[in-house]
Amino acid sequence: MIMALVAVMMSAPALAAPGFVPLPGYGTPASRAEDFPPNAKLLGEVEDPLEALTAEDGDLRDALISPPSPAWLMAGLRASNPADRLAAVHSAAVPRHVTAVPPLSAVMLRLDEKPEIRAAAATALGRIGDAVAAPALGEALNDPVPDVRYAAALALGRIPADGAATRLTRALRTDTSWWVRYAAVLALGRTKKGFVVGALEDTLRLEPKWQIRMLAVRSLQDVGSPRAVEAVALALRDADSGVRTAAAIALGRLGDDSHLHHLSAALKAETDLSARSAESSAFRRILSKP
């Protein structure tokens, strides 16, 4: 199913709406390897399929795109050919195109629709970026297909709605797919809400996947509050050396003199050379701050 999804997403759309521009680089968790490469454990840029939608030239590009008329969109979404329905979803994915939210939400929540189209609708709602889509995206977090839940979680991280972080926190604590939990952690960091720190702290303590714990460090760094920095310091005691390295890097950027004792204790106990180097660098970086 995943290979078919990729083929549909990469193929030219059968429908061509005025101003149609396909969404870039949609990727699903099932299309990736189960584990990250061992040599990629240092904290780097976090991959988010929606990141390309916020490029610096996004406003100019979007200004040149004409959203489809409601009649054209509805006709496209009702087409018998799945490629035509997918093209209609893509054509509506224009920032602030709020009138497209109800029909896209309906497509996303129809369990008799193909999962790749439901996931594309969630991604499109994230690009539209209006809070009115939050309830439907929250409902999509209950979809039986992890790919759809993954896309919905990422989209919620792009929507300035008060309830988005609460829905993401629930998904983080209950979803059985680690890729969905990964997306929820990434999205929680993007909300920059102070109250998500508790959920991210729980992730550092309870999450079995080191990839997600490492991302929790990055999301805490994105939040950047004093409580978030204290949570990052706790990750210096993580069982995984990559997570400890990530925590040291983040603490060096955000910490102050009050965090030196955390780094000092970590250095005394550290057995991994890479983590020890990061902890030492963070210690020196904090000392050099004015």
ZICORTA-V897201 format. One line per field, one symbol per residue. phi: phi as a letter, one per 40 degrees, with the letter a starting at -180 (. if undefined). psi: psi as a letter, one per 20 degrees, with the letter a starting at -180 (. if undefined). burial: # if it has 16 or more other C-alpha atoms within 10 Angstrom, else .. A space follows every 10 residues. Layout:
phi->???
psi->???
burial->???
//
This chain:
phi->.cccdccccc cccccbcdgc bcccfcbbcc cbccbcddcb cccbcccbdc dccbcccccc cccccccccd cccccccccc cdccccccdc cccbdgcccc cdcccccccc ccccdccccc cccccccdgb cccddccccc cbdcbddccd cccccccbbc bccccccccc cccbcccccc cdcccccccc cfcccccdcc cccccbcccc dccccccccc cccgcdcccc cdccccbccc cccccccccc cccbcbdcbc cccccccccc bccccccccc ccdccccccc
psi->hghhgggghi qpqhqnqpjp pqqqlpqqhi irqhqqphjk iqoapppoii hiikrhjggg ghhipoqqqh ggghgghjqh phhghghggg himppjmhii gghhggghio iiqphhhggh ggghhhhgkq hiiggghhhi ijqiphhghg hhgghhijpm qhighgghgg hhiipiphhg hghggghghh hkphiihghh ghghhhphph hhhghhgghh hhgjrhhhhh hghhiijqhp hhghgggggg hhhhrahijh hghghghhip ipggghghgg hgghgghiq.
burial->....##.##. ..#.#.#..# ###..####. .......... ###....### ..#....... .#..####.. ..##.##... .######### #####.##.# #.###.###. ...####### ########## #.##.###.# #.#.###### ########## #..######. ###.#.#### ########## ##.#.##.## #.##..#.## ########## #####.#### ########.# ########## ##.###..## .##..##..# ....###### ###.##....
//
